Amino acid sequence: MKYKVKDVDSESQRCSNMPDCKLEEKLERTVRCSSVLIGALGLSLVALAIYTTVLVLTENRSPRPCNSEECVGTASRILSSLNKDVDPCTDFYEFACGGWIKKNPVPEWSTSWDQLALLREQLIENLRELLEAEDKEGLPESVVKAKKLYRTCIDTDKLEEKGIKPIEDILEKLGLTPKPPTEASANFSWESVTGKGRRLLGLNVLLSVQVAEDVRNTSRNRIVVEQVSPGFSERYLLKPEQFGHELAQYHKYIREVVAIADPDTDADAFADDIISFSKSLAKIMTPMEVRRSGTHLFHEVSVSQLVQGTAGGPAEWKKHDWDLYLRLVFANTSVVLQPDSDRIIVMDLPYLQKLAVLLNDTKPVIVERFVWWSVFSTVAPMTLRSFRALGFEFSRAVLGLRQRAPRWKSCAANVNANFGLALSYAYVNRHFDQHSRQKAIEMVEDVRAAFAQAVERLDWMDGSTRRRTLAKLRAIRNFVGFPAWLLDTSKLDRHYRHAHVIEGNLFDTYLNLTGAAVKKSLETLREKPDRNRWVATATTVNAFYSATLNSVTFPAGILQPPFYGNGIEAINYGSIGAIMGHEVTHGFDDQGRRYDEEGNLKQWWSAATLEHYHGKVQCIVDQYSRYHLPQLPNYTVHGFNTQGENIADNGGLRAALNAYELHTQRHPEAARDTLPGLPQYSHHQLFFLGFAQIWCGNSTVGALKSKMVEGVHSPNKIRVIGTLSNSEEFAQAWQCPKGSPMNPEHKCVLW
């Protein structure tokens, strides 16, 4: 289970229809969560005296101007981002980011734009340079494959030449008709088609099957079965009155794609059937609020029990061939399922039981049409230009996209998804400083030590729970920059030995890469989980906490300004330090706290401590549920579904601030550094500016609505306002009067 510091709205929209997007990431389950850290409250008099002495000795010494290239760049970036017309105690986000927001509108080819997006833009341009460079002698074979895939992806003329013939071939291979079905096929079987589709295309239709760690014993892998989205937001499907525009655009998209696939089909009726059945699926899904609650149950059954429905399934269960489905999913792998000894973890048993009834009660032709559409819409963008144009028009209408991204950009992202480790090898050799890695590791350790100090001071946690918390904290492993084995070209090439690229044939290459990735993933059922694996490649601009691995990962891609390498430690700790604290805190948020130091799902908290914990979490849920944005006055933040990330933002900021104090105790001279043009700001003020400015951003109304309705992250502005208004240290640094918007009387403090 993997938690990100931020979801990527633009990428997730693109990847939803592209199974070859981020194939390596598909080997991991992604569930998002978070937690919060208590500040320097309740210090003993001795500790407070030491703290005061440190401040006097450091901040009262003569300033030491920093005129390095990094400091000059940081100072320029900070100054140009500010809006000094705004009182920082009224709206710190507008004060810190108003200038940036004005100067950085959302580009026409994107739906959101912020500091993470800027770094991703820089990264993708670096990758383009690497991919388009001439092949040099001695280049690893895996990098050569990546470059071949890029050239193949760029050549859209070849895609036009083949037309939709590749789609018709794969439809036939799966047991579907080449044209949209108008009546039920005599030999159609949803179990057969979706089982083959999962194995050959990596496509989960109607239900999801994968291999992952057993969350209750992470030393072994298990088959995991759960619900899957019907292909369009279930939130939108369940509220057609509220999201009529989005549903109308989806209907139009289906209709126009089908009209190209077969002009003789009644495309309107076809689209009606798809949306109607999608709504039926949405109605039987377990809501996100239930899935992240403590009452959501995992059911473990044998293969035989699942097939026979002896786990309490409805009578309709036995009318479906679950055995055939599972056998086809694992076809052409080294795994032969043992009916009695192989165990399956079912995460959404009520959904599966209702699915059995729904499939039985629905006209066969409608089920067939839904499965046909799920496959066709997934692979269509890899063929005709007209299909890609319709996808863009849909994104324009729903998310506010105004221009299609250049082909090279989507191709570079596609290659990164399929050959991320190979590109990481080339990237770190060209763009990453090993010294940066060591400094980042030191920062993570400071954050860990600061979090530990906070845990020691908590007055609501009993002794036994405190000891377990500290044990889990010590057990968190740091993965920073890139894995060491990456620079061993023989190991790198061995990793991609089954990834075959057919230059000039994108569709067949996609089938090869998908098939190999799915096979590799499914065959881990018979392997012991690799506890030292990375959950992301170095060419990723994000950060992660894995609950089952109990690890934090900070890839090379995010270790760049404005997050890192800012020339002054107050800014570094306020930016990447807060993100490091965010990921560490995820281990103790509403989801992460359920897993022990080995990543096993266990109840290791005492009942009394858990009661206090829930009360403090509810404070955060209620706080964020009151926030709304002027662009969407009728929508508020979903405080319950975003609680994990909000907890992590709050806890991460406190851990980072205390980590900065630990750093200045070791390096008091660092607190004398000043930035050009910013002598009026103290180091603590710079720390909070560093935090706020990494979230400066703009978004289209459509993308913002999507985030508010179904995202697990609060909008960027709320992440800043909500977190800083809970910080007493922030109020002191900026001298905000009690009761002002940024210094409310009541503050929510957990960690």
C-alpha positions in Angstrom: 0.0 0.0 0.0 1.5 3.2 -1.2 0.8 6.8 -0.3 1.8 9.8 -2.4 2.6 13.3 -1.3 0.3 14.5 -4.1 -1.9 12.9 -6.6 -1.4 14.0 -10.2 -4.7 15.0 -11.7 -3.6 15.5 -15.3 -1.6 12.2 -15.3 -4.4 10.2 -13.7 -6.9 11.4 -16.3 -4.5 10.3 -19.0 -3.6 7.0 -17.4 -7.2 6.0 -16.8 -7.6 5.1 -20.5 -4.0 3.9 -21.1 -3.2 0.5 -19.5 0.4 0.9 -20.7 0.8 4.0 -18.6 2.9 3.4 -15.6 3.0 -0.4 -16.0 5.8 -0.6 -13.4 3.6 1.2 -10.8 0.8 -1.3 -11.5 2.9 -3.9 -9.7 2.0 -2.1 -6.5 -1.4 -1.4 -4.9 -2.0 2.2 -4.3 -4.1 3.3 -1.4 -3.7 6.8 0.0 -3.5 7.9 3.7 -1.8 10.3 6.3 -1.3 11.7 10.0 -0.3 14.8 12.2 2.6 15.8 14.5 2.5 17.8 17.7 4.8 20.8 17.9 7.2 21.9 20.6 4.4 22.1 23.2 5.0 20.9 26.8 8.8 21.4 26.7 10.4 21.0 30.1 11.9 24.2 31.5 15.4 22.9 30.9 14.7 22.0 27.3 13.0 25.5 26.8 16.1 27.2 28.2 18.4 25.3 25.8 16.1 26.1 22.9 16.1 29.8 23.8 19.9 29.8 24.2 20.3 28.3 20.7 18.1 31.0 19.2 20.1 33.7 20.9 23.4 32.3 19.9 22.4 31.8 16.3 20.0 34.5 15.3 21.7 37.3 17.1 25.1 36.7 15.5 26.1 38.9 12.6 24.4 37.8 9.4 26.3 35.9 6.7 25.0 36.8 3.3 24.7 33.9 0.9 25.4 34.9 -2.7 25.8 31.5 -4.2 23.9 30.7 -7.4 21.4 28.6 -5.4 20.7 31.4 -2.9 20.3 34.0 -5.6 17.9 31.8 -7.4 15.9 31.0 -4.3 15.7 34.7 -3.3 14.5 35.7 -6.8 11.9 32.9 -6.7 10.6 33.8 -3.3 10.4 37.6 -4.0 8.6 37.1 -7.4 6.1 34.7 -5.7 5.0 37.1 -3.0 2.0 39.4 -2.9 3.0 41.9 -0.2 -0.4 43.7 -0.5 -1.9 40.8 1.5 -1.6 40.5 5.3 0.2 37.2 6.0 -2.0 36.8 9.1 -5.2 37.1 7.0 -4.3 34.8 4.1 -0.8 33.4 4.1 -1.3 31.4 0.9 -2.2 34.6 -1.1 0.7 36.5 0.6 3.2 33.7 -0.2 1.9 32.7 -3.6 -0.1 35.7 -5.0 2.7 36.8 -7.3 3.4 33.2 -8.5 -0.3 32.6 -9.3 -0.6 35.8 -11.3 2.5 35.0 -13.3 1.9 31.3 -13.9 -1.5 30.6 -15.4 -2.4 27.0 -16.3 -0.7 26.2 -19.6 -3.2 25.4 -22.5 -2.0 21.8 -22.6 -2.6 21.1 -18.8 -5.4 21.2 -16.3 -3.3 22.2 -13.3 0.0 24.0 -12.8 2.1 24.2 -9.6 5.6 23.6 -8.4 5.4 19.8 -8.8 4.1 20.3 -12.4 7.0 22.6 -13.1 9.5 20.0 -11.9 7.8 17.3 -14.0 8.0 19.6 -17.0 11.7 20.0 -16.4 12.1 16.3 -15.9 10.3 15.4 -19.1 12.4 17.8 -21.1 15.5 16.2 -19.6 14.2 12.7 -20.6 13.5 13.9 -24.1 17.1 15.1 -24.5 18.3 11.6 -23.3 15.9 9.8 -25.6 16.7 11.8 -28.7 20.5 11.8 -28.2 22.5 9.6 -30.6 23.2 6.1 -29.4 26.7 5.8 -27.9 28.8 2.7 -27.8 28.4 0.8 -24.5 24.9 2.1 -23.8 23.0 -0.5 -21.7 20.6 -2.6 -23.8 17.7 -1.5 -21.6 18.4 2.2 -22.5 18.6 1.2 -26.2 15.1 -0.4 -25.9 13.7 2.7 -24.3 15.0 4.9 -27.1 13.5 2.5 -29.7 10.1 2.7 -27.9 10.3 6.5 -28.0 11.0 6.5 -31.8 8.2 4.1 -32.4 5.8 6.2 -30.3 6.7 9.4 -32.1 5.9 7.9 -35.6 2.2 8.5 -35.7 2.1 8.0 -39.5 2.7 4.3 -38.9 -0.3 4.2 -36.6 -2.5 5.7 -39.3 -1.3 3.1 -41.8 -2.5 0.2 -39.7 -5.9 1.8 -38.9 -8.1 -0.1 -36.4 -7.0 -3.5 -37.7 -4.8 -4.0 -34.5 -7.8 -3.4 -32.3 -10.0 -5.9 -34.3 -7.2 -8.5 -33.9 -7.0 -8.1 -30.2 -10.8 -8.1 -29.8 -11.0 -11.4 -31.8 -8.2 -12.8 -29.6 -10.2 -12.0 -26.5 -13.4 -13.5 -27.9 -15.1 -10.3 -28.8 -16.7 -9.1 -32.1 -14.6 -6.8 -34.2 -17.5 -4.3 -34.4 -19.7 -3.1 -31.5 -22.1 -5.9 -30.6 -25.7 -5.3 -31.6 -27.0 -8.6 -30.0 -25.6 -11.1 -27.6 -23.0 -13.4 -29.1 -23.7 -17.1 -28.6 -20.2 -17.8 -27.3 -19.7 -14.6 -25.2 -18.5 -15.2 -21.6 -17.7 -12.3 -19.4 -15.4 -14.6 -17.4 -13.5 -15.7 -20.4 -13.1 -12.2 -22.0 -12.2 -10.3 -18.8 -9.8 -13.1 -17.7 -7.9 -12.9 -20.9 -8.1 -9.1 -20.9 -6.4 -9.1 -17.4 -3.6 -11.4 -18.6 -3.0 -9.9 -22.0 -3.7 -6.2 -21.5 -3.3 -5.8 -17.8 -6.9 -4.6 -17.8 -9.2 -5.0 -14.8 -12.9 -5.0 -15.9 -15.7 -5.6 -13.5 -13.3 -6.8 -10.8 -9.6 -6.4 -10.0 -7.2 -9.3 -9.5 -3.5 -8.8 -8.5 -0.7 -10.3 -6.4 0.4 -8.3 -3.4 1.7 -8.7 0.1 -0.7 -10.3 2.6 -1.4 -7.2 4.7 -1.7 -9.4 7.8 1.6 -11.2 7.1 3.8 -9.2 4.8 6.4 -12.0 4.6 4.2 -13.7 1.9 2.2 -12.7 -1.2 -1.4 -13.4 -1.8 -4.0 -13.0 -4.6 -6.0 -9.9 -3.9 -9.5 -9.4 -5.4 -11.4 -6.2 -5.1 -13.8 -3.9 -6.9 -12.7 -1.7 -9.8 -14.1 1.6 -11.2 -16.5 1.2 -14.2 -14.3 3.5 -16.3 -15.8 6.8 -15.3 -16.0 8.5 -11.9 -18.5 6.6 -9.7 -19.1 9.8 -7.8 -20.3 11.5 -11.0 -22.3 8.4 -12.0 -24.2 8.4 -8.7 -25.2 12.0 -8.9 -26.4 12.6 -12.5 -28.4 15.8 -11.5 -25.2 17.4 -10.0 -22.8 16.2 -12.7 -25.1 16.3 -15.7 -22.5 18.1 -17.8 -19.8 15.6 -17.2 -22.1 12.6 -18.0 -23.4 14.3 -21.1 -19.8 14.7 -22.3 -19.0 11.1 -21.5 -22.0 10.0 -23.5 -20.9 12.2 -26.4 -17.4 10.7 -26.3 -18.7 7.1 -26.3 -21.1 7.9 -29.2 -18.4 9.5 -31.4 -15.8 6.7 -30.8 -18.4 4.1 -31.7 -19.4 6.0 -34.8 -15.8 5.8 -36.0 -15.5 2.1 -35.1 -18.6 1.2 -37.0 -20.8 3.9 -38.7 -23.7 1.3 -39.0 -24.1 0.9 -35.2 -26.7 2.9 -33.3 -24.1 4.8 -31.4 -26.6 6.7 -29.2 -28.2 3.5 -28.0 -24.8 2.0 -27.4 -23.7 5.0 -25.3 -27.0 4.8 -23.3 -26.3 1.1 -22.5 -22.7 1.9 -21.3 -23.7 4.7 -19.0 -26.7 2.9 -17.7 -24.7 -0.2 -16.8 -21.9 2.0 -15.4 -24.4 3.6 -13.0 -25.5 0.1 -11.9 -21.9 -0.8 -11.1 -21.3 2.4 -9.3 -24.4 1.7 -7.1 -23.0 -1.6 -5.8 -19.5 -0.3 -5.1 -18.3 0.0 -1.6 -18.0 3.8 -1.0 -14.5 5.3 -0.3 -15.7 6.4 3.1 -16.4 2.8 4.1 -13.2 1.4 2.5 -11.0 3.7 4.6 -13.0 3.2 7.8 -11.9 0.8 10.6 -15.1 -1.3 10.0 -14.1 -2.3 6.5 -13.3 -6.0 6.5 -10.9 -8.2 4.5 -12.1 -11.7 3.9 -9.6 -14.5 3.3 -10.8 -17.6 1.4 -9.3 -20.5 -0.5 -9.5 -20.6 -4.3 -12.1 -23.4 -3.9 -14.2 -21.3 -1.5 -14.2 -18.4 -3.9 -15.2 -20.5 -6.9 -17.9 -22.3 -5.0 -19.2 -19.3 -3.2 -19.1 -21.0 0.2 -18.2 -17.7 1.8 -21.9 -16.8 2.0 -22.5 -15.7 -1.6 -26.0 -15.4 -3.2 -27.5 -18.2 -5.2 -26.5 -16.3 -8.4 -22.8 -16.8 -7.5 -22.7 -20.3 -8.9 -24.1 -19.2 -12.2 -20.7 -17.7 -13.0 -17.5 -19.5 -13.9 -15.1 -18.0 -11.4 -12.7 -20.9 -11.9 -12.4 -20.2 -15.6 -11.8 -16.5 -14.9 -8.9 -17.2 -12.4 -7.3 -19.8 -14.7 -7.3 -17.4 -17.6 -5.8 -14.6 -15.5 -2.9 -16.9 -14.6 -2.6 -18.5 -18.0 0.9 -18.8 -19.5 2.6 -18.1 -16.1 4.5 -20.4 -13.9 1.6 -20.3 -11.4 -0.8 -23.2 -11.2 -3.5 -22.4 -8.6 -4.1 -25.0 -5.9 -7.8 -24.9 -5.0 -7.4 -25.7 -1.3 -3.9 -24.3 -0.4 -3.8 -21.0 -2.4 -5.5 -18.3 -0.5 -7.3 -15.2 -1.8 -7.9 -11.9 0.1 -11.2 -10.4 -0.9 -11.3 -6.7 -0.1 -14.8 -6.0 -1.2 -16.9 -9.1 -0.7 -20.3 -7.3 -0.7 -19.4 -5.8 -4.1 -18.6 -9.2 -5.6 -21.8 -10.7 -4.2 -23.9 -7.9 -5.7 -21.9 -8.1 -9.0 -22.9 -11.8 -9.3 -26.6 -10.8 -9.0 -26.2 -7.8 -11.3 -24.5 -9.8 -14.1 -27.2 -12.4 -13.8 -30.0 -9.8 -14.0 -28.6 -7.7 -16.9 -29.3 -8.5 -20.5 -26.3 -10.4 -21.9 -25.9 -8.0 -24.8 -25.4 -5.0 -22.4 -22.7 -6.8 -20.4 -21.0 -7.7 -23.7 -21.2 -4.1 -24.9 -19.7 -2.9 -21.6 -16.8 -5.3 -21.8 -16.3 -4.5 -25.5 -16.2 -0.8 -24.8 -13.8 -1.3 -21.9 -11.3 -3.0 -24.2 -11.8 -0.8 -27.3 -11.6 2.5 -25.5 -8.4 1.4 -23.8 -6.4 0.6 -26.9 -8.1 3.0 -29.4 -5.6 5.9 -28.6 -2.8 3.7 -29.9 -4.3 3.7 -33.4 -6.1 6.4 -35.3 -5.4 10.1 -34.8 -9.2 10.7 -34.7 -9.5 8.6 -31.5 -6.9 10.7 -29.8 -8.6 13.9 -31.0 -11.9 12.7 -29.4 -10.1 12.0 -26.1 -8.7 15.6 -26.2 -12.2 17.0 -26.9 -13.6 15.1 -23.9 -10.8 16.5 -21.6 -11.4 19.9 -23.0 -15.1 19.8 -22.1 -14.8 18.2 -18.7 -11.4 19.3 -17.3 -10.8 22.6 -19.2 -7.8 21.4 -21.3 -7.3 23.9 -24.1 -4.6 22.3 -26.2 -3.2 18.9 -26.8 0.3 18.2 -25.4 3.0 17.7 -28.0 3.4 14.1 -29.1 7.0 13.9 -27.9 5.8 14.8 -24.4 3.3 12.0 -24.1 5.8 9.6 -25.7 8.5 10.5 -23.2 6.1 9.9 -20.3 5.0 6.6 -21.9 8.6 5.4 -22.1 9.2 6.5 -18.5 6.2 4.4 -17.5 7.6 1.3 -19.2 11.4 1.8 -18.9 11.6 4.0 -15.8 14.6 2.3 -14.3 16.5 2.4 -17.6 15.8 6.1 -17.9 16.7 6.5 -14.2 20.1 5.1 -15.0 20.7 7.7 -17.8 19.1 10.5 -15.7 21.1 10.1 -12.5 24.3 9.8 -14.5 23.6 13.1 -16.2 21.6 15.2 -13.7 21.9 13.9 -10.1 24.6 14.9 -7.6 25.5 12.2 -5.1 26.3 14.8 -2.5 22.6 15.8 -2.7 21.7 12.3 -1.8 23.8 12.2 1.4 22.4 15.6 2.6 18.8 14.4 1.9 19.4 11.2 4.0 20.7 13.4 6.9 17.5 15.5 6.6 15.3 12.4 6.8 17.1 11.3 9.9 16.6 14.7 11.5 12.9 14.4 10.7 12.7 11.0 12.3 14.5 12.2 15.4 12.2 15.2 15.7 9.1 12.9 15.3 10.5 10.7 18.0 11.0 13.6 20.4 7.3 14.7 19.8 6.1 11.1 20.5 8.0 11.1 23.8 6.2 14.3 24.8 2.6 13.2 23.9 0.3 13.4 26.9 -2.5 11.3 25.3 -0.4 8.2 24.6 0.2 5.4 27.1 3.6 3.8 27.6 3.1 0.6 25.7 1.6 2.3 22.7 4.4 4.9 22.8 7.1 2.1 22.8 5.4 0.5 19.8 5.2 3.8 18.0 8.9 4.5 18.5 9.7 1.0 17.4 7.8 1.5 14.2 9.4 4.9 13.6 12.9 3.4 14.0 12.0 0.6 11.6 11.0 3.0 8.7 13.6 2.5 5.9 14.8 5.4 3.8 15.1 5.2 0.1 16.6 8.3 -1.3 17.7 9.3 -4.9 17.9 5.9 -6.6 18.7 2.3 -5.8 22.4 1.5 -5.7 22.1 -1.5 -8.0 20.8 0.8 -10.8 24.3 1.6 -11.9 25.1 -2.0 -12.5 24.3 -2.3 -16.2 24.2 -6.1 -16.2 21.5 -6.1 -13.4 19.6 -3.3 -15.2 19.6 -5.2 -18.5 18.5 -8.4 -16.7 15.6 -6.5 -15.2 14.3 -5.7 -18.7 15.3 -9.0 -20.4 11.7 -9.9 -21.2 10.7 -6.4 -22.4 10.7 -6.6 -26.2 10.3 -3.6 -28.4 9.3 -4.0 -32.1 10.6 -0.8 -33.6 7.9 0.7 -35.9 5.1 -1.3 -34.3 3.7 0.5 -31.3 0.6 -1.7 -30.8 2.4 -5.0 -30.8 5.2 -3.5 -28.6 2.5 -2.5 -26.1 1.2 -6.0 -26.1 4.7 -7.4 -25.5 5.5 -5.0 -22.7 2.1 -5.4 -21.0 2.2 -9.2 -21.2 5.7 -9.3 -19.7 4.9 -6.9 -16.9 1.7 -8.8 -16.0 3.4 -12.2 -16.1 6.2 -10.9 -13.8 3.7 -9.5 -11.4 1.5 -12.6 -11.2 4.5 -14.9 -10.8 5.5 -13.1 -7.6 2.7 -15.2 -5.9 5.3 -18.0 -5.4 8.0 -15.6 -4.3 8.9 -14.0 -1.0 8.2 -10.3 -1.1 11.2 -8.1 -1.6 11.3 -5.9 1.4 14.0 -3.6 0.0 12.2 -2.8 -3.3 11.6 0.8 -4.4 8.0 1.8 -5.0 9.0 4.4 -7.6 11.8 5.1 -10.2 14.3 7.9 -9.8 12.5 9.7 -12.7 9.5 10.4 -10.5 8.6 13.8 -9.1 6.8 12.7 -6.0 7.4 11.1 -2.6 5.9 8.0 -1.0 5.2 6.1 2.1 4.5 2.3 1.8 2.5 0.9 4.7 3.3 -2.7 4.0 7.0 -2.1 3.5 7.1 0.6 6.2 9.4 2.7 4.0 9.7 6.2 2.7 10.9 7.0 -0.8 12.3 10.3 -2.1 13.3 9.8 -5.8 16.0 11.9 -7.4 13.3 13.6 -9.5 11.9 15.6 -6.5 15.3 16.5 -5.0 15.5 19.7 -7.0 14.6 23.4 -6.3 12.2 24.6 -5.0 11.9 21.5 -2.9 15.6 20.9 -2.3 18.9 22.5 -3.0 17.7 26.0 -2.1 21.1 27.2 -0.7 19.7 27.9 2.7 18.6 25.3 5.2 15.6 27.1 6.6 14.0 26.9 3.1 15.1 23.3 2.5 13.6 22.1 5.8 10.4 24.0 5.1 10.0 22.5 1.7 11.5 19.0 1.2 11.8 18.6 5.0 8.0 19.1 5.3 7.5 16.5 2.6 9.8 14.1 4.4 7.8 14.7 7.5 4.6 14.2 5.6 5.7 10.8 4.4 7.0 9.7 7.9 3.7 10.9 9.4 1.8 8.8 6.9 3.0 5.8 9.0 0.8 7.1 11.8 -2.2 8.6 10.1 -5.8 7.1 10.1 -4.6 4.3 7.7 -0.9 3.9 8.3 -1.3 3.6 12.1 -3.1 0.3 11.6 0.1 -1.3 10.4 2.9 -2.4 12.7 6.7 -2.0 12.2 6.8 -5.0 9.8 3.9 -3.6 7.7 1.4 -6.1 9.1 -2.2 -5.0 9.7 -2.6 -5.3 13.4 -4.3 -3.6 16.4 -1.3 -2.5 18.4 -2.8 0.6 20.0 -4.4 0.5 23.5 -8.1 1.3 23.6 -7.6 4.4 25.7 -4.9 5.8 23.5 -7.0 5.1 20.4 -10.0 7.0 21.9 -7.8 10.1 22.3 -6.4 9.6 18.8 -9.8 9.4 17.2 -10.9 12.6 19.0 -7.9 14.5 17.7 -8.4 13.2 14.1 -12.1 14.2 14.2 -10.9 17.8 14.9 -9.0 17.7 11.7 -11.8 16.1 9.7 -14.2 18.8 11.0 -11.7 21.6 10.3 -11.1 20.7 6.7 -14.8 19.9 6.0 -15.5 23.7 6.5 -13.2 24.8 3.7 -14.4 25.8 0.3 -12.9 27.8 -2.6 -14.5 30.8 -4.4 -14.3 29.0 -7.8 -16.6 26.3 -6.5 -18.9 27.9 -3.9 -21.2 24.9 -3.6 -18.4 22.4 -2.9 -16.5 21.9 0.3 -13.4 19.8 1.0 -14.2 16.2 1.9 -12.8 16.2 5.3 -13.1 12.5 5.9 -11.6 11.2 2.6 -8.8 13.8 2.8 -8.0 13.2 6.5 -4.9 11.1 5.8 -3.2 13.7 3.7 -4.3 16.5 6.0 -2.8 14.6 9.0 0.4 14.1 7.1 0.6 17.8 6.1 0.2 18.9 9.7 2.5 16.3 11.2 5.0 16.8 8.5 5.3 20.5 9.1 5.9 20.1 12.8 8.4 17.4 12.3 10.3 19.5 9.8 10.4 22.6 12.0 11.8 20.6 14.9 14.2 18.8 12.6 15.4 22.2 11.5 16.1 23.1 15.1 18.1 19.9 15.5 20.1 20.9 12.4 20.9 24.4 13.7 22.1 22.9 17.0 24.7 20.9 15.0 25.4 23.8 12.6 24.7 27.1 14.4 26.4 29.0 11.6 23.6 28.0 9.2 21.2 30.2 11.0 23.3 33.2 10.1 22.8 32.8 6.4 20.7 35.4 4.7 19.2 35.6 1.2 19.8 38.6 -1.1 16.9 41.0 -0.9 15.3 39.2 2.0 17.1 40.4 5.2 13.9 41.4 6.9 12.7 37.8 7.2 13.8 35.6 10.1 14.8 32.0 9.5 11.6 30.8 10.9 9.6 33.1 8.6 11.7 31.7 5.7 10.9 28.2 6.8 7.1 28.8 6.6 7.6 30.6 3.3 9.4 27.6 2.0 6.5 25.4 3.0 3.8 27.6 1.5 5.5 28.2 -1.8 5.9 24.6 -2.8 2.1 24.5 -3.0 1.7 27.7 -5.1 -0.6 26.6 -8.0 -3.4 27.2 -10.4 -6.1 24.8 -11.7 -8.9 24.7 -14.2 -12.4 24.6 -12.6 -13.0 21.2 -14.0 -9.8 19.7 -12.5 -10.5 21.5 -9.2 -14.0 20.0 -9.1 -12.6 16.5 -9.7 -10.1 17.0 -6.8 -12.8 18.3 -4.5 -15.3 15.4 -5.3 -13.0 12.4 -5.4 -9.5 13.4 -4.5 -7.7 12.3 -1.3 -5.7 15.6 -1.2 -7.1 18.9 -0.3 -6.6 21.7 -2.9 -3.2 23.4 -2.7 -4.4 26.5 -1.0 -6.2 24.5 1.7 -3.1 22.4 2.3 -1.3 25.7 3.3 -4.0 27.5 5.1 -5.2 24.5 7.1 -1.8 23.4 8.1 -0.3 26.7 9.1 -3.4 27.8 11.0 -2.8 24.9 13.3 0.8 25.9 14.0 1.5 28.0 17.1 5.1 28.4 15.9 3.8 30.0 12.6 1.7 32.5 14.5 4.7 33.4 16.6 7.0 33.8 13.7 4.7 36.0 11.8 3.3 37.8 14.9 -0.3 37.0 14.0 -2.8 38.2 16.6 -4.9 35.6 18.4 -8.2 35.2 16.6 -6.9 36.3 13.3 -7.6 34.0 10.3 -4.2 32.4 10.4 -4.1 32.2 14.2 -7.5 30.8 15.3 -8.2 30.3 19.0 -8.7 26.6 18.5 -6.1 24.5 16.8 -6.1 20.8 15.8 -2.9 19.1 16.9 -2.3 15.4 16.7 1.4 14.5 16.3 
